[in-house]
Amino acid sequence: MRLFAAVLPPDDVAGELAAQVDALRALAGADRLRWTGRPGWHFTLAFYGEVDDALVPGLSARLERAAHRTEPFRLALRGGGQFGHGRALWTGADGDVATLRLLADRAEAAARKAGVPMGEHRRYQPHLTVARSREAVDVRPYVRALDAFAGRTWTVAELTLVRSNLPRSGTPGEQPRYETVARWALGGAG
């Protein structure tokens, strides 16, 4: 199954972002981007790709330990940026980003120790993708609009293992479907 570890924003924080994304979608040229929907909004900590079913129990056990070793922390959605010359438009994180990075490192290490091939390690760049494009798009007006965006702060209290089901219908604009496989409380939470 296709898996990743993530931090999910609470519903009210996602609602704040939805209002901001609605404003972005009203800007000229917004139809050149594929906008992600609320079910797809998450901070990916570690992307595992296709994971053999036999490795999932070991990965889950190691993720549970990683969650237990990480104390709950404060986070907010803030600002924005892009990757790949407009191929991905995102909002960023503010607050205890150091702990978010630590949790991402632990989620990656959990996979390596469980035997999940991870490829090359790269420094974690916290972001929540709001739109994508198959071609280079000038997203500077969207990034400028996101610069002023500041969501409310919440306490991250759990680590989530998510399954990604890719679109199969071929319908333009169809989004992946995400399903929570497991979640673990951070530190003493829960």
Residue frames as a rotation matrix with the C-alpha (Angstrom) as fourth column:
MET 1
0.579 0.815 0.000 0.00
0.815 -0.579 0.000 0.00
0.000 0.000 -1.000 0.00
ARG 2
-0.154 -0.571 0.807 1.10
0.527 -0.738 -0.422 3.59
0.836 0.360 0.414 -0.67
LEU 3
0.581 0.344 -0.737 1.82
0.801 -0.085 0.592 5.22
0.141 -0.935 -0.325 2.71
PHE 4
-0.254 -0.702 0.666 3.13
0.211 -0.712 -0.670 8.35
0.944 -0.030 0.329 4.36
ALA 5
-0.206 0.123 -0.971 3.43
0.977 -0.036 -0.212 9.74
-0.061 -0.992 -0.113 7.90
ALA 6
-0.315 0.195 0.929 1.73
0.388 -0.867 0.314 13.07
0.866 0.459 0.198 8.50
VAL 7
-0.782 0.283 -0.555 0.50
0.404 -0.448 -0.797 15.77
-0.474 -0.848 0.236 10.83
LEU 8
-0.318 0.776 0.545 -3.11
0.799 -0.091 0.595 16.69
0.511 0.625 -0.591 10.05
PRO 9
-0.931 0.062 0.360 -4.50
-0.201 -0.910 -0.362 20.15
0.306 -0.409 0.860 10.83
PRO 10
-0.646 0.761 -0.056 -7.71
0.446 0.317 -0.837 20.21
-0.619 -0.565 -0.545 12.89
ASP 11
-0.071 0.738 0.671 -10.99
0.997 0.066 0.032 20.99
-0.020 0.671 -0.741 11.13
ASP 12
0.774 0.422 -0.472 -11.19
0.451 -0.891 -0.057 24.62
-0.444 -0.168 -0.880 12.24
VAL 13
-0.091 -0.881 -0.464 -7.64
-0.149 -0.448 0.881 25.30
-0.985 0.150 -0.091 11.01
ALA 14
-0.698 -0.081 0.712 -8.49
0.619 0.431 0.656 23.62
-0.360 0.899 -0.250 7.69
GLY 15
0.381 0.912 0.152 -11.56
0.906 -0.335 -0.258 25.87
-0.184 0.236 -0.954 7.54
GLU 16
0.499 -0.307 -0.811 -9.37
-0.026 -0.940 0.340 28.97
-0.866 -0.149 -0.477 7.86
LEU 17
-0.625 -0.779 0.048 -7.17
-0.034 0.089 0.995 27.68
-0.780 0.620 -0.082 5.05
ALA 18
-0.304 0.596 0.743 -10.24
0.910 0.413 0.042 26.88
-0.281 0.689 -0.668 2.92
ALA 19
0.725 0.565 -0.395 -11.32
0.463 -0.823 -0.328 30.52
-0.510 0.055 -0.858 3.11
GLN 20
0.078 -0.795 -0.602 -7.84
-0.379 -0.582 0.720 31.62
-0.922 0.172 -0.346 2.01
VAL 21
-0.740 -0.350 0.575 -7.77
0.311 0.580 0.753 29.10
-0.597 0.736 -0.320 -0.85
ASP 22
0.248 0.895 0.371 -11.20
0.891 -0.061 -0.450 30.31
-0.380 0.443 -0.812 -2.03
ALA 23
0.697 -0.066 -0.714 -9.70
-0.109 -0.994 -0.015 33.81
-0.709 0.089 -0.700 -2.30
LEU 24
-0.404 -0.912 -0.073 -6.71
-0.314 0.063 0.947 32.43
-0.859 0.406 -0.312 -4.24
ARG 25
-0.489 0.278 0.827 -8.99
0.701 0.689 0.183 30.57
-0.519 0.669 -0.532 -6.63
ALA 26
0.645 0.752 -0.136 -10.65
0.565 -0.590 -0.578 33.90
-0.515 0.296 -0.805 -7.48
LEU 27
0.054 -0.716 -0.696 -7.35
-0.284 -0.679 0.677 35.33
-0.957 0.161 -0.240 -8.80
ALA 28
0.630 0.123 -0.766 -6.69
-0.765 -0.070 -0.640 35.52
-0.133 0.990 0.050 -12.53
GLY 29
-0.059 -0.676 -0.734 -5.22
-0.781 0.489 -0.388 32.32
0.621 0.551 -0.557 -13.98
ALA 30
-0.272 -0.040 0.961 -6.27
-0.868 0.441 -0.227 30.12
-0.415 -0.897 -0.155 -11.06
ASP 31
0.769 0.632 0.101 -7.77
-0.511 0.701 -0.497 27.62
-0.385 0.331 0.862 -13.51
ARG 32
0.390 -0.714 -0.581 -4.21
-0.596 0.286 -0.751 26.71
0.702 0.639 -0.314 -14.62
LEU 33
-0.673 -0.610 0.419 -3.64
-0.699 0.339 -0.630 25.08
0.242 -0.717 -0.654 -11.22
ARG 34
0.010 0.625 -0.780 -5.05
0.126 0.773 0.621 21.84
0.992 -0.105 -0.071 -9.78
TRP 35
-0.191 0.006 0.981 -6.25
-0.823 -0.546 -0.157 22.82
0.535 -0.837 0.110 -6.33
THR 36
-0.784 -0.077 -0.616 -6.05
0.214 0.898 -0.384 20.25
0.583 -0.433 -0.687 -3.56
GLY 37
0.240 0.943 0.232 -9.13
-0.160 -0.197 0.967 19.75
0.958 -0.269 0.104 -1.42
ARG 38
0.270 -0.054 0.961 -9.42
-0.924 -0.296 0.243 19.72
0.272 -0.954 -0.130 2.35
PRO 39
0.970 0.085 0.226 -9.12
-0.165 0.917 0.362 15.92
-0.176 -0.389 0.904 2.60
GLY 40
0.634 -0.768 0.092 -5.64
0.613 0.427 -0.665 16.23
0.471 0.478 0.741 1.07
TRP 41
0.433 -0.474 0.767 -4.30
-0.428 -0.857 -0.287 18.91
0.793 -0.204 -0.574 3.40
HIS 42
0.955 -0.236 -0.182 -1.55
0.285 0.546 0.787 17.56
-0.086 -0.804 0.589 5.62
PHE 43
0.383 -0.923 -0.029 2.08
-0.920 -0.384 0.072 18.06
-0.077 -0.001 -0.997 6.54
THR 44
0.862 -0.198 -0.466 3.82
0.032 0.940 -0.340 15.02
0.506 0.278 0.817 5.08
LEU 45
0.662 -0.658 0.359 6.57
-0.587 -0.157 0.794 14.03
-0.466 -0.736 -0.490 7.52
ALA 46
-0.587 -0.786 0.192 7.94
-0.475 0.527 0.705 11.07
-0.655 0.323 -0.683 5.55
PHE 47
0.434 0.677 -0.595 6.71
-0.891 0.225 -0.395 9.64
-0.134 0.701 0.700 2.25
TYR 48
-0.149 -0.471 0.870 7.13
-0.434 0.821 0.370 5.87
-0.888 -0.323 -0.327 2.11
GLY 49
-0.452 0.067 -0.889 5.65
-0.878 0.141 0.457 5.06
0.156 0.988 -0.005 -1.29
GLU 50
0.494 0.611 -0.619 4.52
-0.526 0.777 0.347 1.50
0.693 0.154 0.705 -1.88
VAL 51
-0.382 -0.561 0.735 5.16
-0.924 0.231 -0.305 -0.46
0.001 -0.795 -0.606 1.32
ASP 52
-0.541 0.121 -0.832 5.03
-0.133 0.965 0.226 -4.24
0.831 0.233 -0.506 1.41
ASP 53
0.479 0.853 0.208 2.19
-0.405 0.005 0.914 -5.37
0.778 -0.522 0.348 3.69
ALA 54
0.532 -0.324 -0.782 4.66
0.645 0.754 0.127 -7.49
0.549 -0.572 0.610 5.68
LEU 55
-0.555 -0.829 0.067 6.59
0.625 -0.469 -0.624 -4.34
0.549 -0.305 0.778 6.69
VAL 56
-0.026 0.630 0.776 3.57
-0.115 -0.773 0.624 -2.35
0.993 -0.073 0.092 7.94
PRO 57
0.833 0.356 -0.424 3.42
0.359 0.236 0.903 -3.88
0.422 -0.904 0.069 11.48
GLY 58
0.054 -0.901 -0.431 7.12
0.995 0.013 0.097 -3.10
-0.082 -0.434 0.897 12.10
LEU 59
-0.608 -0.200 0.769 6.74
0.422 -0.901 0.098 0.39
0.673 0.384 0.632 10.64
SER 60
0.370 0.854 0.365 3.68
0.005 -0.395 0.919 0.99
0.929 -0.338 -0.151 12.81
ALA 61
0.700 -0.154 -0.697 5.47
0.703 0.317 0.637 -0.14
0.123 -0.936 0.331 15.97
ARG 62
-0.377 -0.923 -0.079 8.41
0.926 -0.376 -0.018 2.16
-0.013 -0.080 0.997 15.25
LEU 63
-0.425 0.320 0.847 6.12
0.182 -0.886 0.426 5.10
0.887 0.335 0.318 14.46
GLU 64
0.698 0.687 -0.201 4.32
0.290 -0.016 0.957 4.52
0.654 -0.726 -0.211 17.74
ARG 65
0.292 -0.688 -0.664 7.68
0.937 0.068 0.342 4.75
-0.190 -0.722 0.665 19.55
ALA 66
-0.655 -0.521 0.547 8.58
0.659 -0.748 0.077 7.90
0.369 0.411 0.834 17.60
ALA 67
0.099 0.787 0.609 5.27
0.081 -0.617 0.783 9.48
0.992 -0.028 -0.125 18.63
HIS 68
0.778 0.220 -0.588 5.75
0.550 0.213 0.808 8.48
0.303 -0.952 0.044 22.26
ARG 69
-0.058 -0.925 -0.375 9.23
0.975 -0.134 0.179 10.08
-0.215 -0.355 0.910 22.29
THR 70
-0.744 -0.151 0.651 7.94
0.424 -0.860 0.285 13.39
0.517 0.488 0.703 20.87
GLU 71
-0.603 0.522 -0.603 6.08
0.513 -0.324 -0.795 15.83
-0.610 -0.789 -0.073 23.12
PRO 72
0.408 0.800 0.439 3.00
0.906 -0.295 -0.304 17.65
-0.114 0.522 -0.845 21.80
PHE 73
-0.654 -0.688 -0.315 3.90
0.595 -0.725 0.347 20.98
-0.467 0.039 0.883 20.22
ARG 74
0.267 0.732 -0.627 2.32
0.171 -0.677 -0.716 24.20
-0.948 0.083 -0.306 18.95
LEU 75
-0.729 -0.425 0.537 1.96
0.578 0.038 0.815 24.84
-0.366 0.905 0.218 15.22
ALA 76
0.224 0.789 -0.573 0.16
-0.012 -0.585 -0.811 27.23
-0.974 0.189 -0.122 12.87
LEU 77
0.233 -0.087 0.969 -0.29
0.963 0.160 -0.217 27.57
-0.136 0.983 0.121 9.12
ARG 78
0.492 -0.123 -0.862 1.53
0.112 -0.973 0.203 30.66
-0.863 -0.197 -0.465 7.94
GLY 79
-0.123 -0.606 -0.786 2.70
-0.646 -0.552 0.527 32.29
-0.753 0.573 -0.323 4.71
GLY 80
0.845 0.407 0.347 3.35
-0.008 0.659 -0.752 30.45
-0.535 0.633 0.560 1.49
GLY 81
-0.212 -0.922 -0.325 5.81
-0.619 -0.131 0.774 29.45
-0.756 0.366 -0.543 -1.16
GLN 82
0.792 0.409 -0.453 6.37
-0.603 0.411 -0.684 27.31
-0.094 0.815 0.572 -4.21
PHE 83
-0.060 -0.786 0.615 8.44
-0.107 0.618 0.779 24.39
-0.992 -0.019 -0.121 -5.44
GLY 84
-0.382 -0.195 0.903 9.50
0.674 0.610 0.416 23.61
-0.632 0.768 -0.102 -8.99
HIS 85
-0.993 -0.053 -0.104 8.78
-0.024 -0.781 0.624 26.94
-0.114 0.622 0.775 -10.68
GLY 86
-0.457 0.889 -0.031 5.11
-0.884 -0.458 -0.091 26.92
-0.095 -0.014 0.995 -9.79
ARG 87
-0.458 0.285 -0.842 4.52
-0.264 0.861 0.434 23.18
0.849 0.421 -0.319 -9.94
ALA 88
-0.048 0.477 -0.878 3.50
0.871 0.451 0.197 23.20
0.490 -0.754 -0.437 -6.26
LEU 89
-0.243 0.108 0.964 1.98
-0.319 -0.947 0.026 26.06
0.916 -0.301 0.264 -4.27
TRP 90
-0.058 0.146 -0.988 1.98
0.736 0.675 0.056 25.66
0.675 -0.723 -0.147 -0.50
THR 91
0.635 0.143 0.759 1.39
-0.445 -0.736 0.511 27.26
0.632 -0.662 -0.403 2.86
GLY 92
-0.292 -0.907 -0.304 4.05
-0.110 0.348 -0.931 26.88
0.950 -0.239 -0.202 5.49
ALA 93
0.462 0.345 -0.817 4.34
0.700 0.424 0.575 26.27
0.545 -0.837 -0.045 9.21
ASP 94
-0.145 -0.459 0.877 5.00
-0.406 -0.780 -0.476 28.56
0.902 -0.425 -0.073 12.14
GLY 95
0.806 0.362 0.468 5.47
-0.562 0.223 0.796 27.76
0.184 -0.905 0.383 15.79
ASP 96
0.257 -0.712 0.653 7.60
-0.573 0.432 0.697 24.87
-0.778 -0.553 -0.297 17.03
VAL 97
0.755 -0.009 -0.656 8.95
-0.630 0.268 -0.729 23.96
0.182 0.963 0.196 13.61
ALA 98
-0.349 -0.936 0.039 12.04
-0.893 0.319 -0.319 22.40
0.286 -0.146 -0.947 15.22
THR 99
-0.452 0.249 0.857 9.86
-0.452 0.764 -0.460 19.73
-0.769 -0.595 -0.233 16.85
LEU 100
0.715 0.681 -0.160 7.97
-0.445 0.266 -0.855 19.21
-0.540 0.682 0.493 13.58
ARG 101
0.337 -0.693 -0.638 11.34
-0.817 0.122 -0.564 18.59
0.468 0.711 -0.525 11.89
LEU 102
-0.621 -0.548 0.561 12.37
-0.769 0.562 -0.303 16.24
-0.149 -0.620 -0.771 14.70
LEU 103
0.098 0.751 0.654 9.15
-0.365 0.638 -0.678 14.26
-0.926 -0.173 0.337 14.26
ALA 104
0.809 0.134 -0.573 9.79
-0.586 0.112 -0.802 14.11
-0.044 0.985 0.169 10.49
ASP 105
-0.189 -0.954 -0.235 13.33
-0.886 0.269 -0.379 12.78
0.425 0.136 -0.895 11.11
ARG 106
-0.585 0.015 0.811 11.93
-0.581 0.690 -0.432 10.18
-0.566 -0.724 -0.395 13.51
ALA 107
0.530 0.835 0.152 9.25
-0.413 0.410 -0.813 9.12
-0.741 0.368 0.562 11.00
GLU 108
0.569 -0.421 -0.706 11.93
-0.729 0.137 -0.670 8.65
0.379 0.897 -0.229 8.35
ALA 109
-0.530 -0.815 0.233 14.21
-0.822 0.428 -0.375 6.74
0.206 -0.391 -0.897 10.74
ALA 110
-0.087 0.597 0.798 11.28
-0.580 0.621 -0.528 4.51
-0.810 -0.508 0.292 11.75
ALA 111
0.848 0.427 -0.315 10.85
-0.482 0.373 -0.793 3.48
-0.221 0.824 0.522 8.12
ARG 112
0.147 -0.880 -0.452 14.54
-0.797 0.166 -0.581 2.80
0.586 0.445 -0.677 7.57
LYS 113
-0.645 -0.405 0.648 14.69
-0.748 0.508 -0.427 0.65
-0.157 -0.760 -0.630 10.71
ALA 114
0.169 0.799 0.577 11.56
-0.437 0.585 -0.683 -1.23
-0.883 -0.137 0.448 9.61
GLY 115
-0.453 -0.467 0.759 13.18
0.408 0.649 0.642 -2.04
-0.793 0.601 -0.103 6.25
VAL 116
0.703 0.687 0.182 11.23
0.524 -0.329 -0.786 0.45
-0.480 0.648 -0.591 4.10
PRO 117
-0.256 -0.825 0.504 13.52
0.966 -0.196 0.170 1.77
-0.041 0.530 0.847 1.31
MET 118
0.504 0.473 -0.723 13.73
0.579 -0.806 -0.124 5.55
-0.641 -0.356 -0.680 1.74
GLY 119
0.550 -0.352 0.757 16.26
0.659 -0.374 -0.653 6.78
0.513 0.858 0.026 -0.80
GLU 120
-0.478 -0.838 0.262 18.35
0.570 -0.523 -0.633 9.87
0.668 -0.153 0.728 -0.12
HIS 121
0.103 0.452 -0.886 17.69
0.951 -0.306 -0.045 11.90
-0.291 -0.838 -0.461 3.05
ARG 122
-0.359 -0.156 0.920 16.80
0.479 -0.877 0.038 15.56
0.801 0.454 0.390 2.45
ARG 123
-0.979 0.022 -0.203 16.27
0.162 -0.523 -0.837 18.30
-0.124 -0.852 0.508 5.03
TYR 124
-0.265 0.964 0.002 12.60
0.958 0.264 -0.116 18.48
-0.112 -0.028 -0.993 5.88
GLN 125
-0.982 0.087 0.167 10.79
-0.044 -0.969 0.244 21.55
0.183 0.232 0.955 4.49
PRO 126
-0.576 0.814 -0.075 7.44
0.540 0.309 -0.783 21.83
-0.614 -0.491 -0.618 6.28
HIS 127
-0.832 0.382 -0.402 4.65
-0.546 -0.688 0.478 22.66
-0.094 0.618 0.781 3.85
LEU 128
-0.263 0.845 0.465 1.03
0.300 0.530 -0.794 21.89
-0.917 -0.070 -0.393 3.13
THR 129
-0.958 -0.181 0.223 0.33
0.252 -0.156 0.955 21.77
-0.138 0.971 0.195 -0.62
VAL 130
-0.211 0.918 -0.335 -2.71
-0.053 -0.353 -0.934 23.76
-0.976 -0.180 0.123 -1.77
ALA 131
0.813 0.466 -0.349 -2.25
-0.370 -0.050 -0.928 23.52
-0.450 0.883 0.132 -5.56
ARG 132
-0.158 -0.835 0.527 -0.17
0.237 0.486 0.841 21.78
-0.959 0.258 0.121 -8.23
SER 133
0.638 0.295 -0.712 0.52
-0.628 -0.335 -0.702 22.14
-0.446 0.895 -0.029 -11.92
ARG 134
0.694 -0.387 0.608 2.00
0.526 0.848 -0.060 19.81
-0.492 0.361 0.792 -14.51
GLU 135
0.246 -0.589 0.770 3.76
0.771 -0.362 -0.524 22.78
0.588 0.722 0.365 -16.13
ALA 136
-0.702 -0.549 -0.454 5.63
0.709 -0.602 -0.368 25.80
-0.071 -0.580 0.812 -14.84
VAL 137
0.365 0.844 0.392 3.14
0.737 -0.519 0.432 28.47
0.569 0.131 -0.812 -13.74
ASP 138
-0.638 -0.508 0.579 3.86
0.074 -0.789 -0.610 31.96
0.766 -0.347 0.541 -12.44
VAL 139
0.217 0.724 -0.654 2.46
0.751 0.304 0.586 31.60
0.624 -0.618 -0.478 -8.93
ARG 140
-0.785 -0.619 -0.010 3.98
0.490 -0.611 -0.621 34.80
0.378 -0.493 0.784 -7.56
PRO 141
-0.412 0.673 0.615 0.55
-0.534 -0.725 0.436 36.48
0.739 -0.149 0.658 -7.14
TYR 142
0.588 0.636 -0.499 -0.63
-0.017 0.627 0.779 33.48
0.809 -0.449 0.380 -5.09
VAL 143
-0.077 -0.713 -0.697 2.53
0.868 0.296 -0.399 33.42
0.490 -0.636 0.596 -2.98
ARG 144
-0.833 -0.192 0.518 2.13
0.015 -0.945 -0.325 37.17
0.553 -0.263 0.791 -2.32
ALA 145
0.088 0.953 0.289 -1.48
-0.570 -0.190 0.800 36.59
0.817 -0.235 0.526 -1.26
LEU 146
0.608 0.101 -0.788 -0.38
0.405 0.814 0.417 33.76
0.683 -0.572 0.454 1.05
ASP 147
-0.468 -0.877 0.113 2.34
0.363 -0.307 -0.880 35.94
0.806 -0.370 0.462 2.61
ALA 148
-0.545 0.316 0.777 -0.30
-0.665 -0.727 -0.171 37.63
0.511 -0.610 0.606 4.76
PHE 149
0.417 0.775 -0.474 -2.02
-0.315 0.613 0.725 34.38
0.852 -0.153 0.500 5.71
ALA 150
-0.780 -0.568 0.262 -1.74
-0.449 0.217 -0.867 33.39
0.436 -0.794 -0.424 9.38
GLY 151
0.132 0.828 -0.545 -3.92
-0.013 0.551 0.834 30.64
0.991 -0.103 0.083 10.79
ARG 152
0.640 0.160 0.752 -4.63
-0.724 -0.204 0.659 30.06
0.258 -0.966 -0.015 14.45
THR 153
-0.513 -0.858 -0.034 -2.14
-0.739 0.461 -0.491 28.10
0.437 -0.227 -0.871 16.52
TRP 154
0.729 0.684 -0.033 -3.07
-0.576 0.639 0.509 24.59
0.370 -0.352 0.860 17.62
THR 155
-0.031 -0.711 0.702 -1.37
-0.848 0.391 0.358 21.84
-0.529 -0.584 -0.615 19.60
VAL 156
0.093 -0.060 -0.994 -0.17
-0.705 0.701 -0.109 18.93
0.703 0.711 0.023 17.49
ALA 157
0.055 0.042 0.998 -0.99
-0.935 0.352 0.037 15.91
-0.350 -0.935 0.059 19.62
GLU 158
0.493 0.130 0.860 -0.72
-0.044 0.991 -0.124 12.96
-0.869 0.023 0.494 17.24
LEU 159
-0.620 -0.662 -0.422 1.23
-0.625 0.091 0.775 11.34
-0.475 0.744 -0.470 14.44
THR 160
0.460 0.872 0.165 -0.83
-0.484 0.402 -0.777 9.79
-0.744 0.277 0.607 11.65
LEU 161
-0.769 -0.534 0.351 -0.03
0.000 0.550 0.835 7.01
-0.639 0.642 -0.423 9.16
VAL 162
0.178 0.835 -0.520 -1.99
-0.553 -0.352 -0.755 7.68
-0.814 0.422 0.399 5.97
ARG 163
-0.333 -0.144 0.932 -2.75
0.614 0.717 0.331 5.53
-0.716 0.682 -0.150 2.94
SER 164
-0.321 0.156 -0.934 -2.89
-0.595 -0.800 0.071 7.35
-0.737 0.579 0.350 -0.40
ASN 165
-0.028 0.403 0.915 -5.18
0.604 0.736 -0.306 5.92
-0.796 0.544 -0.264 -3.05
LEU 166
-0.815 -0.390 -0.430 -4.29
-0.071 -0.668 0.741 7.43
-0.576 0.634 0.516 -6.41
PRO 167
0.129 0.890 -0.438 -7.02
-0.694 -0.235 -0.681 8.38
-0.709 0.391 0.587 -8.90
ARG 168
-0.641 -0.328 0.694 -7.83
0.149 0.834 0.531 5.63
-0.753 0.444 -0.486 -11.38
SER 169
0.305 0.915 0.265 -10.80
0.487 0.089 -0.869 6.95
-0.818 0.394 -0.418 -13.34
GLY 170
-0.526 -0.551 0.648 -8.83
0.845 -0.251 0.473 9.30
-0.098 0.796 0.597 -15.57
THR 171
0.588 0.781 0.211 -11.32
0.780 -0.616 0.110 12.05
0.216 0.100 -0.971 -14.83
PRO 172
-0.243 -0.707 0.665 -9.55
0.402 -0.697 -0.594 15.44
0.883 0.123 0.453 -15.07
GLY 173
-0.203 0.063 0.977 -9.10
-0.623 -0.778 -0.079 17.02
0.756 -0.625 0.197 -11.66
GLU 174
0.762 0.470 -0.446 -9.79
0.004 0.686 0.728 13.83
0.648 -0.556 0.521 -9.72
GLN 175
0.182 -0.660 0.729 -7.95
-0.910 -0.394 -0.129 13.93
0.372 -0.640 -0.672 -6.38
PRO 176
-0.619 -0.397 -0.678 -6.22
-0.047 0.880 -0.472 11.10
0.784 -0.261 -0.564 -4.52
ARG 177
0.634 0.762 0.133 -8.22
-0.268 0.055 0.962 9.64
0.726 -0.645 0.239 -1.64
TYR 178
-0.521 -0.820 0.237 -6.60
-0.458 0.035 -0.888 9.53
0.720 -0.571 -0.394 1.77
GLU 179
0.657 0.690 -0.303 -7.42
-0.114 0.488 0.865 7.09
0.745 -0.534 0.400 4.53
THR 180
0.071 -0.592 0.803 -6.00
-0.975 -0.211 -0.070 7.06
0.211 -0.778 -0.592 8.05
VAL 181
0.100 -0.165 -0.981 -4.37
-0.098 0.980 -0.175 3.71
0.990 0.114 0.082 8.76
ALA 182
0.247 -0.081 -0.966 -3.27
0.920 0.331 0.208 4.47
0.303 -0.940 0.156 12.34
ARG 183
0.318 -0.213 0.924 -2.67
-0.197 -0.968 -0.156 7.37
0.927 -0.132 -0.350 14.70
TRP 184
0.080 -0.411 -0.908 -0.58
0.879 0.459 -0.131 7.66
0.471 -0.787 0.398 17.80
ALA 185
0.967 0.256 -0.015 -0.66
0.220 -0.799 0.559 10.23
0.131 -0.544 -0.829 20.60
LEU 186
0.157 -0.936 0.314 2.47
0.027 -0.314 -0.949 12.28
0.987 0.157 -0.024 21.03
GLY 187
-0.689 -0.607 0.397 4.32
-0.337 -0.217 -0.916 12.06
0.642 -0.765 -0.056 24.34
GLY 188
-0.938 0.336 -0.083 1.90
0.216 0.384 -0.897 12.00
-0.269 -0.860 -0.433 27.24
ALA 189
-0.569 0.774 -0.280 -1.10
-0.818 -0.569 0.089 13.15
-0.090 0.279 0.956 25.15
GLY 190
-0.044 0.706 -0.707 -4.22
-0.686 0.493 0.535 11.07
0.726 0.508 0.463 24.87
